[in-house]
């Protein structure tokens, strides 16, 4: 998988119970498995097939991606923040290469 | 589940191989199961726990949602369109109430 770090956008702090927007983007060619190389052989599928977001160890959002998902997959969703803590993000590709990232969020005083 | 129709935005047509943005929003209270009613009893959890998008019968994107996801969940992602056809969207909640929607996309001449 690419050495590029995933890009994640979410607020640094939220009021208790606030809904926050979470944007994620990871660099990955998402080879579909349907293309052929110059010699006519199929290029093996290699895509990110799973994305998971946990907050303080509890799952919040999980996505299963299929071959028609774009290169550099972008996923956006909203989650409710009831306490300060850490979001953990995990991307897994067909070769079981795993990329993780963590972002902290504080509660507004 | 609400009688409100889900809102879906995607282009009416795309070039072959084009990456299209798909935005989905459904009205649902997403009762977390952690709130109490006036008499102090827990209100049972009732959330949309699964969202699936298929294109011409093949899965493209599937999401598992947990209690921290916001009311009226919004999900955005990108898919590659290699042929004309229909996107089918399905939302399932804890009571197995299912909401479906379909959107067609054409290939640019």
Backbone of each chain as ProteinMPNN parsed JSONL, in Angstrom:
{"seq_chain_A": "XXXXXXXXXXXXXXXXXXXXXXXXXXXXXXXXXXXXXXXXXXXXXXXXXXXXXXXXXXXXXXXXXXXXXXXXXXXXXXXXXXXXXXXXXXXXXXXXXXXXXXXXXXXXX", "coords_chain_A": {"N_chain_A": [[0.85, -1.2, 0.0], [0.32, 2.32, -0.424], [2.792, 4.68, 0.747], [1.837, 7.032, 1.534], [0.319, 9.018, 3.995], [-2.981, 8.566, 5.296], [-5.585, 11.006, 4.81], [-7.405, 12.808, 7.142], [-10.232, 14.463, 8.318], [-11.609, 16.096, 11.015], [-13.352, 17.812, 13.686], [-11.382, 19.443, 16.286], [-12.469, 19.633, 18.759], [-15.61, 19.098, 20.473], [-18.973, 19.767, 21.542], [-20.567, 18.009, 24.256], [-22.408, 15.308, 23.064], [-22.581, 16.333, 20.555], [-22.878, 16.257, 16.971], [-20.469, 15.263, 14.761], [-18.686, 15.868, 11.73], [-16.928, 13.571, 9.752], [-14.288, 13.122, 7.65], [-12.594, 11.076, 5.388], [-9.737, 10.102, 3.533], [-7.808, 8.039, 1.539], [-4.777, 7.142, -0.067], [-4.683, 4.966, -2.688], [-4.335, 2.606, -5.278], [-6.447, 0.923, -5.969], [-6.754, -1.415, -7.649], [-8.708, -3.052, -9.956], [-8.884, -5.703, -10.748], [-9.908, -6.33, -13.151], [-8.536, -5.323, -15.227], [-6.098, -5.636, -17.883], [-2.628, -6.427, -18.328], [0.199, -5.324, -20.404], [0.832, -7.636, -21.761], [-1.508, -8.947, -21.943], [-2.387, -10.346, -19.774], [-4.48, -10.742, -16.902], [-4.452, -8.235, -14.431], [-3.925, -8.767, -11.056], [-6.598, -8.383, -8.671], [-6.42, -5.73, -6.401], [-7.529, -4.106, -3.907], [-8.64, -1.755, -1.421], [-10.597, -3.342, 0.823], [-11.949, -3.047, 3.152], [-12.991, -0.736, 5.597], [-12.737, 0.682, 8.77], [-14.023, 2.517, 11.484], [-13.419, 3.319, 14.768], [-14.451, 4.51, 17.986], [-13.003, 5.314, 20.933], [-12.502, 2.587, 21.231], [-14.868, 1.378, 20.535], [-16.874, 0.224, 17.827], [-17.89, 2.477, 15.263], [-18.42, 3.013, 12.624], [-18.361, 1.066, 9.719], [-17.11, 0.003, 6.633], [-17.607, -1.903, 3.695], [-15.891, -2.366, 0.806], [-16.115, -2.618, -2.736], [-15.107, -3.753, -6.05], [-15.833, -1.67, -7.755], [-15.435, 0.685, -6.467], [-13.802, 3.851, -6.294], [-10.337, 4.723, -7.139], [-8.148, 5.896, -4.534], [-9.97, 6.05, -2.245], [-12.648, 7.908, -0.892], [-14.41, 8.578, 1.996], [-17.178, 9.687, 3.781], [-18.835, 10.57, 6.769], [-21.047, 10.951, 9.608], [-20.712, 11.273, 13.126], [-21.723, 10.894, 16.561], [-20.541, 12.567, 19.406], [-20.009, 11.782, 22.636], [-18.206, 11.88, 24.642], [-14.814, 12.803, 25.462], [-12.014, 11.609, 23.531], [-10.504, 9.087, 21.429], [-10.542, 8.606, 17.964], [-10.101, 5.764, 16.031], [-8.878, 4.705, 12.959], [-9.011, 2.337, 10.372], [-7.78, 0.808, 7.506], [-7.984, -1.88, 5.255], [-6.43, -3.885, 2.838], [-6.612, -6.107, -0.102], [-4.335, -7.651, 0.072], [-4.073, -7.873, 2.714], [-2.726, -5.763, 3.785], [-2.439, -3.308, 6.176], [-3.49, -0.107, 7.102], [-3.353, 2.335, 9.547], [-4.765, 5.003, 11.53], [-4.975, 7.664, 13.896], [-7.046, 9.957, 15.616], [-7.602, 12.535, 17.921], [-10.248, 13.818, 19.963], [-11.553, 16.515, 21.814], [-13.704, 17.46, 24.575], [-15.732, 20.346, 24.569], [-15.255, 22.944, 26.894]], "CA_chain_A": [[0.0, 0.0, 0.0], [1.092, 3.568, -0.525], [3.385, 5.223, 1.968], [1.167, 8.285, 1.887], [-0.583, 8.94, 5.148], [-4.365, 8.931, 4.993], [-6.004, 12.334, 5.252], [-8.62, 12.718, 7.958], [-10.662, 15.77, 8.822], [-12.71, 16.172, 11.967], [-13.041, 18.927, 14.589], [-10.499, 19.143, 17.424], [-13.3, 19.504, 19.95], [-17.051, 19.063, 20.234], [-19.816, 19.767, 22.736], [-21.086, 16.666, 24.572], [-23.597, 14.976, 22.275], [-22.544, 16.981, 19.235], [-22.664, 15.452, 15.767], [-19.314, 15.791, 14.032], [-18.446, 15.351, 10.384], [-15.635, 12.896, 9.625], [-13.926, 12.902, 6.24], [-11.377, 10.266, 5.273], [-9.251, 9.868, 2.174], [-6.555, 7.3, 1.553], [-4.196, 6.946, -1.394], [-4.586, 3.541, -3.018], [-4.719, 2.512, -6.696], [-7.696, 0.173, -6.11], [-6.69, -2.204, -8.892], [-10.023, -3.694, -9.924], [-8.852, -7.117, -11.113], [-10.537, -6.518, -14.469], [-7.661, -4.76, -16.266], [-5.041, -6.518, -18.367], [-1.346, -5.771, -18.544], [0.58, -5.202, -21.814], [0.889, -8.96, -22.386], [-2.853, -9.507, -22.0], [-2.741, -11.078, -18.547], [-5.245, -9.956, -15.932], [-3.731, -7.712, -13.27], [-4.719, -9.244, -9.905], [-7.325, -7.391, -7.893], [-5.862, -5.281, -5.13], [-8.288, -2.926, -3.474], [-9.026, -1.693, -0.011], [-11.92, -3.961, 0.875], [-12.632, -2.785, 4.418], [-12.641, 0.463, 6.354], [-13.399, 0.652, 10.073], [-13.781, 3.635, 12.396], [-13.824, 3.067, 16.159], [-14.27, 5.617, 18.923], [-12.702, 4.739, 22.257], [-12.54, 1.125, 21.175], [-16.165, 0.852, 20.091], [-17.098, 0.525, 16.419], [-18.823, 3.556, 14.928], [-18.755, 2.933, 11.201], [-17.529, 0.095, 9.018], [-17.532, -0.062, 5.235], [-17.055, -2.932, 2.826], [-15.748, -1.76, -0.512], [-16.02, -3.594, -3.815], [-14.187, -3.339, -7.122], [-16.236, -0.454, -8.463], [-15.081, 1.885, -5.708], [-12.757, 4.604, -6.985], [-9.007, 4.868, -6.559], [-8.074, 6.905, -3.475], [-11.36, 6.111, -1.779], [-13.072, 8.965, 0.017], [-15.617, 8.194, 2.723], [-17.592, 10.759, 4.696], [-19.992, 10.209, 7.57], [-21.209, 11.773, 10.806], [-20.826, 10.508, 14.367], [-22.063, 11.665, 17.747], [-19.454, 12.519, 20.394], [-20.546, 11.931, 23.993], [-17.084, 11.987, 25.579], [-13.528, 13.008, 24.812], [-11.371, 10.339, 23.255], [-9.744, 8.9, 20.199], [-11.045, 7.846, 16.827], [-9.118, 4.94, 15.331], [-9.289, 4.411, 11.586], [-8.267, 1.2, 9.826], [-8.038, 0.407, 6.121], [-7.373, -3.184, 4.98], [-6.556, -4.21, 1.412], [-6.699, -7.526, -0.463], [-3.125, -8.336, 0.535], [-4.098, -7.711, 4.165], [-1.925, -4.63, 4.236], [-3.3, -2.513, 7.059], [-3.066, 1.258, 7.407], [-4.154, 2.844, 10.655], [-4.566, 6.399, 11.899], [-5.717, 8.011, 15.112], [-7.311, 11.385, 15.815], [-8.217, 12.786, 19.213], [-11.229, 14.895, 20.039], [-11.777, 16.963, 23.194], [-15.014, 18.053, 24.833], [-15.7, 21.79, 24.838], [-15.399, 23.246, 28.322]], "C_chain_A": [[0.885, 1.248, 0.0], [1.662, 3.986, 0.826], [2.685, 6.506, 2.41], [0.25, 8.093, 3.077], [-2.006, 9.262, 4.718], [-4.657, 10.346, 5.481], [-7.342, 12.209, 5.965], [-8.962, 14.117, 8.433], [-11.812, 15.589, 9.79], [-12.385, 17.298, 12.941], [-12.134, 18.491, 15.739], [-11.297, 19.004, 18.715], [-14.77, 19.598, 19.569], [-17.757, 19.225, 21.569], [-20.287, 18.337, 22.99], [-22.373, 16.419, 23.791], [-23.597, 15.555, 20.878], [-22.299, 15.967, 18.122], [-21.48, 16.048, 15.004], [-19.176, 15.1, 12.675], [-17.042, 14.745, 10.33], [-15.4, 12.595, 8.152], [-12.634, 12.115, 6.19], [-11.031, 10.057, 3.801], [-7.928, 9.139, 2.273], [-6.086, 7.097, 0.114], [-4.037, 5.452, -1.644], [-5.059, 3.371, -4.457], [-6.028, 1.754, -6.932], [-7.726, -0.571, -7.454], [-7.885, -3.155, -8.932], [-9.993, -5.201, -10.168], [-9.451, -7.395, -12.474], [-9.662, -5.973, -15.598], [-6.595, -5.781, -16.657], [-3.742, -5.732, -18.5], [-0.997, -5.824, -20.032], [0.579, -6.554, -22.518], [-0.474, -9.657, -22.375], [-3.267, -10.291, -20.774], [-3.507, -10.164, -17.594], [-4.33, -9.492, -14.797], [-4.541, -8.088, -12.034], [-5.41, -8.097, -9.175], [-6.533, -7.013, -6.648], [-6.553, -3.98, -4.756], [-8.351, -2.91, -1.95], [-10.426, -2.266, 0.071], [-12.666, -3.641, 2.173], [-12.095, -1.519, 5.067], [-13.423, 0.423, 7.658], [-13.045, 1.922, 10.83], [-14.309, 3.248, 13.778], [-13.626, 4.341, 16.968], [-14.138, 5.032, 20.323], [-12.942, 3.228, 22.289], [-13.841, 0.528, 20.701], [-16.387, 1.193, 18.622], [-18.148, 1.611, 16.222], [-19.345, 3.352, 13.516], [-17.809, 1.939, 10.554], [-18.034, 0.009, 7.59], [-16.833, -1.212, 4.541], [-17.049, -2.376, 1.414], [-15.566, -2.856, -1.557], [-15.235, -2.991, -4.977], [-14.582, -2.029, -7.783], [-15.944, 0.816, -7.669], [-13.84, 2.527, -6.332], [-11.388, 4.403, -6.365], [-9.066, 5.968, -5.493], [-9.433, 7.106, -2.802], [-11.591, 7.149, -0.682], [-14.359, 8.506, 0.681], [-15.924, 9.294, 3.736], [-18.821, 10.311, 5.465], [-20.01, 11.096, 8.813], [-21.338, 10.88, 12.036], [-21.115, 11.444, 15.533], [-20.967, 11.484, 18.786], [-20.042, 12.794, 21.778], [-19.454, 12.073, 25.043], [-15.821, 12.289, 24.782], [-12.904, 11.649, 24.516], [-10.698, 10.315, 21.907], [-10.552, 8.108, 19.182], [-9.889, 7.052, 16.231], [-9.692, 4.528, 13.987], [-8.406, 3.29, 11.045], [-8.735, 0.916, 8.399], [-7.31, -0.908, 5.87], [-7.525, -3.485, 3.495], [-6.492, -5.712, 1.162], [-5.465, -8.328, -0.048], [-2.998, -8.284, 2.054], [-3.073, -6.696, 4.667], [-2.868, -3.694, 4.989], [-2.682, -1.13, 7.258], [-3.967, 1.766, 8.53], [-3.846, 4.319, 10.892], [-5.393, 6.665, 13.136], [-5.879, 9.52, 15.185], [-8.039, 11.547, 17.133], [-9.244, 13.907, 19.115], [-11.468, 15.218, 21.51], [-13.216, 17.438, 23.343], [-14.834, 19.537, 25.119], [-16.006, 22.047, 26.296], [-16.768, 23.856, 28.606]], "O_chain_A": [[2.053, 1.202, 0.384], [1.105, 3.693, 1.884], [2.91, 7.003, 3.514], [-0.502, 7.121, 3.149], [-2.219, 10.131, 3.872], [-4.051, 10.822, 6.441], [-8.281, 11.592, 5.463], [-8.096, 14.862, 8.892], [-12.848, 15.014, 9.454], [-11.227, 17.708, 13.015], [-12.117, 17.32, 16.119], [-10.858, 18.339, 19.654], [-15.13, 20.101, 18.504], [-17.21, 18.866, 22.612], [-20.397, 17.542, 22.057], [-23.309, 17.216, 23.849], [-24.514, 15.298, 20.098], [-21.611, 14.963, 18.307], [-21.505, 17.225, 14.646], [-19.504, 13.925, 12.508], [-16.082, 15.348, 10.812], [-16.192, 11.915, 7.499], [-11.675, 12.455, 6.882], [-11.902, 9.864, 2.953], [-7.029, 9.563, 3.0], [-6.891, 6.905, -0.797], [-3.34, 4.759, -0.902], [-6.087, 3.937, -4.829], [-6.656, 1.92, -7.978], [-8.62, -0.366, -8.275], [-8.051, -3.976, -8.03], [-10.95, -5.903, -9.842], [-9.506, -8.543, -12.914], [-9.986, -6.13, -16.775], [-6.237, -6.664, -15.877], [-3.755, -4.528, -18.752], [-1.793, -6.308, -20.837], [0.353, -6.625, -23.726], [-0.58, -10.823, -22.754], [-4.367, -10.842, -20.727], [-3.22, -8.971, -17.493], [-3.534, -10.27, -14.272], [-5.727, -7.766, -11.961], [-4.878, -6.991, -9.076], [-6.037, -7.882, -5.93], [-6.197, -2.903, -5.234], [-8.141, -3.928, -1.291], [-11.35, -1.735, -0.546], [-13.859, -3.92, 2.294], [-10.889, -1.273, 5.078], [-14.626, 0.163, 7.659], [-11.892, 2.353, 10.819], [-15.478, 2.898, 13.939], [-12.745, 5.148, 16.671], [-15.034, 4.353, 20.824], [-13.502, 2.682, 23.24], [-13.932, -0.68, 20.484], [-16.123, 2.32, 18.204], [-19.159, 1.656, 16.923], [-20.537, 3.495, 13.245], [-16.604, 1.961, 10.805], [-19.24, -0.053, 7.355], [-15.649, -1.47, 4.754], [-18.086, -1.965, 0.894], [-14.944, -3.886, -1.296], [-14.76, -1.858, -4.896], [-13.719, -1.341, -8.328], [-16.187, 1.917, -8.163], [-12.95, 1.838, -6.831], [-11.273, 3.97, -5.219], [-9.92, 6.853, -5.544], [-9.973, 8.212, -2.798], [-10.847, 7.248, 0.294], [-15.296, 8.09, 0.0], [-15.041, 9.765, 4.452], [-19.745, 9.739, 4.887], [-19.096, 11.891, 9.035], [-22.003, 9.845, 11.987], [-20.792, 12.631, 15.492], [-20.512, 10.364, 19.02], [-20.512, 13.897, 22.056], [-19.742, 12.354, 26.206], [-15.768, 12.057, 23.574], [-13.225, 10.656, 25.17], [-10.369, 11.347, 21.322], [-11.158, 7.085, 19.499], [-8.824, 7.606, 15.958], [-10.829, 4.067, 13.888], [-7.191, 3.301, 11.242], [-9.931, 0.8, 8.131], [-6.141, -1.043, 6.231], [-8.619, -3.357, 2.946], [-6.338, -6.497, 2.098], [-5.544, -9.54, 0.156], [-1.949, -8.608, 2.61], [-2.616, -6.759, 5.808], [-3.943, -3.342, 4.504], [-1.492, -1.008, 7.548], [-5.19, 1.641, 8.465], [-2.79, 4.814, 10.498], [-6.384, 5.983, 13.397], [-4.96, 10.27, 14.856], [-8.971, 10.803, 17.437], [-9.122, 14.817, 18.296], [-11.573, 14.32, 22.346], [-13.871, 17.778, 22.357], [-13.905, 19.938, 25.82], [-16.911, 21.439, 26.867], [-17.075, 24.176, 29.754]]}, "seq_chain_B": "XXXXXXXXXXXXXXXXXXXXXXXXXXXXXXXXXXXXXXXXXXXXXXXXXXXXXXXXXXXXXXXXXXXXXXXXXXXXXXXXXXXXXXXXXXXXXXXXXXXXXXXXXXXXX", "coords_chain_B": {"N_chain_B": [[-40.018, 3.005, 10.496], [-39.237, 6.215, 9.129], [-41.581, 7.852, 6.931], [-40.492, 9.454, 5.099], [-38.887, 9.858, 2.019], [-35.659, 8.597, 1.141], [-32.883, 10.789, 0.418], [-30.987, 11.087, -2.466], [-28.086, 11.776, -4.257], [-26.636, 11.784, -7.368], [-24.836, 11.831, -10.521], [-26.734, 12.104, -13.632], [-25.663, 10.984, -15.861], [-22.597, 9.471, -17.032], [-19.205, 9.316, -18.202], [-17.773, 6.361, -19.674], [-16.109, 4.463, -17.284], [-15.834, 6.585, -15.593], [-15.486, 8.267, -12.437], [-17.913, 8.634, -10.063], [-19.605, 10.757, -7.753], [-21.475, 9.857, -4.931], [-24.126, 10.683, -2.929], [-25.894, 10.119, 0.008], [-28.781, 10.373, 2.039], [-30.817, 9.679, 4.759], [-33.862, 9.893, 6.55], [-34.065, 9.294, 9.902], [-34.531, 8.537, 13.311], [-32.523, 7.285, 14.788], [-32.344, 6.056, 17.38], [-30.466, 5.634, 20.224], [-30.459, 3.708, 22.234], [-29.484, 4.286, 24.658], [-30.743, 6.274, 25.944], [-33.155, 7.478, 28.335], [-36.674, 7.227, 29.046], [-39.385, 9.392, 30.24], [-40.178, 8.113, 32.553], [-37.917, 6.903, 33.398], [-37.158, 4.555, 32.249], [-35.121, 2.666, 29.983], [-35.021, 3.618, 26.589], [-35.62, 1.521, 23.899], [-32.959, 0.503, 21.708], [-32.98, 1.695, 18.406], [-31.806, 1.807, 15.452], [-30.579, 2.563, 12.15], [-28.767, -0.034, 11.013], [-27.422, -1.002, 8.882], [-26.284, -0.278, 5.628], [-26.491, -0.59, 2.171], [-25.138, -0.407, -1.074], [-25.734, -1.287, -4.343], [-24.686, -1.903, -7.717], [-26.127, -2.571, -10.715], [-26.798, -5.049, -9.633], [-24.503, -5.901, -8.386], [-22.556, -5.696, -5.432], [-21.348, -2.547, -4.289], [-20.748, -0.814, -2.237], [-20.878, -1.088, 1.243], [-22.138, -0.419, 4.436], [-21.73, -0.658, 7.938], [-23.429, 0.476, 10.653], [-23.167, 1.998, 13.861], [-24.186, 2.68, 17.295], [-23.266, 5.29, 17.768], [-23.552, 6.733, 15.48], [-24.973, 9.511, 13.759], [-28.347, 10.895, 13.986], [-30.511, 10.774, 11.114], [-28.716, 9.648, 9.072], [-25.961, 10.447, 7.026], [-24.203, 9.491, 4.226], [-21.403, 9.414, 2.159], [-19.732, 8.594, -0.846], [-17.547, 7.38, -3.469], [-17.912, 5.956, -6.687], [-16.97, 3.878, -9.463], [-18.097, 4.0, -12.794], [-18.716, 1.768, -15.232], [-20.536, 1.005, -17.053], [-23.873, 1.599, -18.297], [-26.711, 1.711, -16.071], [-28.349, 0.657, -13.025], [-28.304, 1.934, -9.774], [-28.893, 0.439, -6.711], [-30.136, 1.098, -3.538], [-30.122, 0.317, -0.118], [-31.416, 0.459, 3.112], [-31.343, -0.774, 6.387], [-32.993, -1.225, 9.455], [-32.904, -1.713, 13.1], [-35.288, -2.997, 13.666], [-35.585, -4.473, 11.449], [-36.832, -3.08, 9.467], [-36.984, -2.104, 6.169], [-35.739, 0.163, 3.824], [-35.767, 1.097, 0.483], [-34.212, 2.343, -2.518], [-33.858, 3.465, -5.893], [-31.675, 4.486, -8.471], [-30.988, 5.562, -11.737], [-28.298, 5.504, -14.096], [-26.833, 6.834, -17.013], [-24.67, 6.165, -19.831], [-22.456, 8.533, -21.207], [-22.808, 9.69, -24.529]], "CA_chain_B": [[-39.073, 3.968, 9.938], [-39.917, 7.393, 8.615], [-42.156, 7.757, 5.597], [-39.742, 10.324, 4.195], [-38.025, 9.171, 1.057], [-34.243, 8.982, 1.252], [-32.38, 11.706, -0.615], [-29.796, 10.539, -3.117], [-27.574, 12.637, -5.329], [-25.551, 11.304, -8.229], [-25.081, 12.377, -11.85], [-27.651, 11.337, -14.497], [-24.862, 10.231, -16.82], [-21.165, 9.477, -16.774], [-18.387, 8.668, -19.231], [-17.364, 5.005, -19.285], [-14.938, 4.487, -16.408], [-15.805, 7.799, -14.766], [-15.727, 8.161, -10.999], [-19.024, 9.518, -9.703], [-19.857, 10.994, -6.335], [-22.809, 9.414, -4.521], [-24.464, 11.205, -1.604], [-27.163, 9.556, 0.476], [-29.259, 10.872, 3.332], [-32.123, 9.12, 5.098], [-34.431, 10.407, 7.788], [-34.255, 8.223, 10.888], [-34.126, 9.123, 14.601], [-31.31, 6.618, 15.278], [-32.442, 5.98, 18.842], [-29.202, 4.965, 20.549], [-30.595, 2.672, 23.249], [-28.862, 4.74, 25.905], [-31.562, 7.342, 26.534], [-34.273, 7.019, 29.16], [-37.904, 8.0, 28.883], [-39.748, 10.216, 31.39], [-40.3, 7.265, 33.74], [-36.607, 6.354, 33.757], [-36.87, 3.304, 31.547], [-34.331, 2.818, 28.763], [-35.705, 3.538, 25.295], [-34.876, 0.493, 23.146], [-32.183, 0.944, 20.558], [-33.532, 1.511, 17.063], [-30.983, 2.573, 14.519], [-30.206, 1.9, 10.902], [-27.482, -0.685, 11.295], [-26.761, -1.438, 7.655], [-26.557, 0.42, 4.373], [-25.858, -1.287, 1.055], [-25.313, 0.125, -2.423], [-25.37, -2.21, -5.421], [-24.806, -1.383, -9.08], [-26.484, -3.698, -11.596], [-26.857, -6.291, -8.87], [-23.247, -6.225, -7.705], [-22.306, -4.76, -4.341], [-20.343, -1.512, -4.505], [-20.394, -0.207, -0.953], [-21.767, -1.527, 2.318], [-21.7, 0.187, 5.692], [-22.33, -1.084, 9.194], [-23.513, 1.661, 11.498], [-23.3, 1.687, 15.278], [-25.057, 3.63, 18.011], [-22.77, 6.67, 17.795], [-23.84, 7.441, 14.221], [-25.956, 10.572, 13.976], [-29.675, 10.816, 13.393], [-30.531, 11.133, 9.697], [-27.34, 9.385, 8.652], [-25.474, 10.887, 5.718], [-23.032, 8.724, 3.788], [-20.939, 9.848, 0.842], [-18.606, 7.81, -1.348], [-17.347, 7.5, -4.911], [-17.872, 4.674, -7.392], [-16.599, 3.945, -10.876], [-19.191, 3.535, -13.647], [-18.191, 1.199, -16.475], [-21.65, 0.709, -17.953], [-25.142, 2.181, -17.856], [-27.43, 0.775, -15.214], [-29.113, 1.134, -11.879], [-27.835, 1.793, -8.406], [-29.912, 0.124, -5.716], [-29.726, 1.487, -2.194], [-30.933, -0.36, 0.901], [-31.143, 0.775, 4.513], [-32.041, -1.728, 7.257], [-32.857, -0.815, 10.852], [-32.907, -2.782, 14.109], [-36.544, -3.744, 13.576], [-35.589, -5.049, 10.106], [-37.559, -2.269, 8.503], [-36.09, -1.909, 5.025], [-36.073, 1.222, 2.874], [-34.958, 0.945, -0.723], [-34.319, 3.388, -3.532], [-33.115, 3.127, -7.104], [-31.323, 5.611, -9.341], [-30.365, 5.106, -12.98], [-27.247, 6.33, -14.669], [-26.6, 6.53, -18.428], [-23.326, 6.47, -20.318], [-22.396, 9.655, -22.153], [-22.641, 9.224, -25.919]], "C_chain_B": [[-39.861, 5.109, 9.319], [-40.508, 7.14, 7.231], [-41.389, 8.616, 4.601], [-38.862, 9.5, 3.266], [-36.577, 9.573, 1.296], [-33.875, 9.953, 0.126], [-31.071, 11.156, -1.15], [-29.379, 11.499, -4.218], [-26.466, 11.92, -6.059], [-25.829, 11.826, -9.617], [-26.036, 11.501, -12.653], [-26.889, 10.537, -15.532], [-23.386, 10.401, -16.519], [-20.459, 8.908, -17.997], [-18.018, 7.273, -18.739], [-16.086, 5.086, -18.45], [-14.869, 5.687, -15.483], [-16.101, 7.476, -13.301], [-16.848, 9.124, -10.644], [-19.179, 9.591, -8.189], [-21.289, 10.581, -6.024], [-23.046, 9.896, -3.094], [-25.807, 10.633, -1.198], [-27.497, 10.116, 1.86], [-30.618, 10.27, 3.588], [-32.565, 9.675, 6.438], [-34.689, 9.253, 8.742], [-33.773, 8.75, 12.238], [-32.872, 8.493, 15.185], [-31.297, 6.632, 16.815], [-31.32, 5.086, 19.358], [-29.338, 3.792, 21.508], [-29.987, 3.061, 24.585], [-29.673, 5.827, 26.594], [-32.699, 6.731, 27.352], [-35.51, 7.865, 28.872], [-38.246, 8.703, 30.199], [-39.842, 9.392, 32.676], [-38.988, 6.577, 34.11], [-36.265, 5.048, 33.092], [-36.052, 3.574, 30.282], [-35.229, 2.719, 27.526], [-34.926, 2.551, 24.431], [-34.123, 1.078, 21.96], [-32.955, 0.706, 19.269], [-32.759, 2.416, 16.114], [-30.931, 1.844, 13.18], [-28.848, 1.278, 11.144], [-26.741, -1.089, 10.021], [-27.222, -0.623, 6.456], [-25.807, -0.305, 3.274], [-26.143, -0.535, -0.23], [-24.839, -0.917, -3.421], [-25.502, -1.494, -6.753], [-25.007, -2.565, -10.013], [-26.353, -5.039, -10.877], [-25.583, -6.664, -8.139], [-22.978, -5.22, -6.598], [-21.181, -3.792, -4.689], [-19.815, -1.034, -3.16], [-21.401, -0.694, 0.079], [-21.249, -0.924, 3.609], [-22.465, -0.416, 6.856], [-22.284, 0.099, 10.149], [-23.752, 1.247, 12.942], [-24.018, 2.828, 15.984], [-24.566, 5.071, 17.958], [-23.006, 7.413, 16.49], [-25.032, 8.372, 14.432], [-27.346, 10.173, 13.493], [-29.566, 11.236, 11.93], [-29.175, 10.885, 9.046], [-27.068, 9.741, 7.194], [-24.228, 10.084, 5.391], [-22.684, 9.16, 2.372], [-19.752, 9.0, 0.422], [-18.566, 7.968, -2.86], [-17.297, 6.115, -5.535], [-17.536, 4.899, -8.861], [-17.718, 3.339, -11.717], [-18.612, 3.059, -14.973], [-19.288, 0.875, -17.478], [-22.889, 1.431, -17.429], [-25.843, 1.188, -16.934], [-28.087, 1.452, -14.046], [-28.348, 0.897, -10.584], [-29.024, 1.471, -7.52], [-29.357, 0.389, -4.332], [-30.675, 0.842, -1.186], [-30.461, 0.061, 2.287], [-31.962, -0.195, 5.372], [-31.883, -1.271, 8.698], [-33.027, -1.998, 11.802], [-34.191, -3.602, 14.118], [-36.69, -4.435, 12.221], [-36.553, -4.347, 9.162], [-36.565, -1.895, 7.402], [-36.61, -0.755, 4.166], [-35.164, 1.046, 1.663], [-35.175, 2.123, -1.654], [-33.498, 2.948, -4.727], [-32.858, 4.39, -7.912], [-30.616, 5.052, -10.565], [-29.268, 6.059, -13.417], [-27.006, 5.859, -16.103], [-25.135, 6.771, -18.756], [-23.414, 7.627, -21.304], [-22.113, 9.135, -23.545], [-21.226, 9.54, -26.415]], "O_chain_B": [[-41.045, 4.955, 9.022], [-40.0, 6.324, 6.462], [-41.609, 8.518, 3.394], [-38.182, 8.566, 3.692], [-36.287, 10.727, 1.612], [-34.464, 9.94, -0.954], [-30.168, 10.805, -0.391], [-30.202, 11.971, -5.003], [-25.478, 11.498, -5.456], [-26.958, 12.234, -9.892], [-26.144, 10.302, -12.399], [-27.389, 9.53, -16.034], [-22.977, 11.345, -15.843], [-21.036, 8.116, -18.741], [-17.958, 7.029, -17.534], [-15.104, 5.702, -18.862], [-13.947, 5.797, -14.674], [-16.851, 6.554, -12.978], [-16.734, 10.322, -10.904], [-18.921, 8.633, -7.461], [-22.211, 10.915, -6.767], [-22.29, 9.575, -2.176], [-26.757, 10.66, -1.98], [-26.63, 10.303, 2.713], [-31.493, 10.337, 2.725], [-31.755, 9.896, 7.339], [-35.448, 8.337, 8.424], [-32.703, 9.355, 12.305], [-32.212, 9.12, 16.013], [-30.374, 7.145, 17.448], [-31.229, 3.918, 18.979], [-28.433, 2.961, 21.595], [-29.975, 2.27, 25.528], [-29.334, 6.256, 27.697], [-33.143, 5.613, 27.088], [-35.418, 9.038, 28.509], [-37.485, 8.619, 31.163], [-39.611, 9.915, 33.766], [-38.951, 5.76, 35.03], [-35.198, 4.485, 33.338], [-36.261, 4.575, 29.597], [-36.087, 1.841, 27.437], [-33.72, 2.709, 24.241], [-34.582, 2.013, 21.304], [-33.52, -0.369, 19.069], [-33.024, 3.612, 15.997], [-31.21, 0.648, 13.102], [-27.883, 1.981, 11.446], [-25.573, -1.473, 10.072], [-28.406, -0.324, 6.304], [-24.622, -0.605, 3.42], [-27.264, -0.078, -0.451], [-23.698, -1.376, -3.364], [-26.325, -0.592, -6.906], [-24.16, -3.454, -10.093], [-25.867, -6.021, -11.436], [-25.564, -7.621, -7.364], [-23.153, -4.018, -6.798], [-20.187, -4.173, -5.308], [-18.61, -0.871, -2.965], [-22.607, -0.714, -0.166], [-20.042, -0.921, 3.85], [-23.671, -0.653, 6.78], [-21.217, 0.653, 10.416], [-24.449, 0.27, 13.214], [-24.41, 3.813, 15.359], [-25.371, 5.993, 18.091], [-22.695, 8.6, 16.394], [-25.964, 8.065, 15.176], [-27.504, 9.243, 12.701], [-28.648, 11.963, 11.55], [-28.557, 11.813, 8.525], [-27.819, 9.395, 6.282], [-23.301, 10.011, 6.198], [-23.551, 9.262, 1.504], [-18.868, 8.717, 1.23], [-19.435, 8.604, -3.456], [-16.702, 5.199, -4.968], [-17.787, 5.967, -9.42], [-18.232, 2.271, -11.382], [-18.081, 3.856, -15.747], [-19.005, 0.514, -18.62], [-22.945, 1.825, -16.264], [-25.603, -0.017, -17.003], [-28.35, 2.654, -14.063], [-27.821, -0.188, -10.338], [-30.047, 2.153, -7.572], [-28.254, -0.04, -3.995], [-31.889, 0.829, -1.387], [-29.27, 0.026, 2.593], [-33.145, -0.41, 5.107], [-30.773, -0.96, 9.13], [-33.261, -3.129, 11.375], [-34.188, -4.763, 14.528], [-37.767, -4.923, 11.876], [-37.03, -4.93, 8.189], [-35.457, -1.433, 7.674], [-37.792, -0.714, 3.826], [-33.953, 0.87, 1.797], [-36.194, 2.81, -1.584], [-32.562, 2.159, -4.598], [-33.725, 5.256, -8.021], [-29.755, 4.18, -10.453], [-29.31, 7.258, -13.14], [-26.976, 4.661, -16.381], [-24.442, 7.495, -18.041], [-24.327, 7.693, -22.127], [-21.281, 8.247, -23.728], [-20.888, 9.228, -27.557]]}, "name": "protein", "num_of_chains": 2, "seq": "XXXXXXXXXXXXXXXXXXXXXXXXXXXXXXXXXXXXXXXXXXXXXXXXXXXXXXXXXXXXXXXXXXXXXXXXXXXXXXXXXXXXXXXXXXXXXXXXXXXXXXXXXXXXXXXXXXXXXXXXXXXXXXXXXXXXXXXXXXXXXXXXXXXXXXXXXXXXXXXXXXXXXXXXXXXXXXXXXXXXXXXXXXXXXXXXXXXXXXXXXXXXXXXXXXXXXXXXXX"}
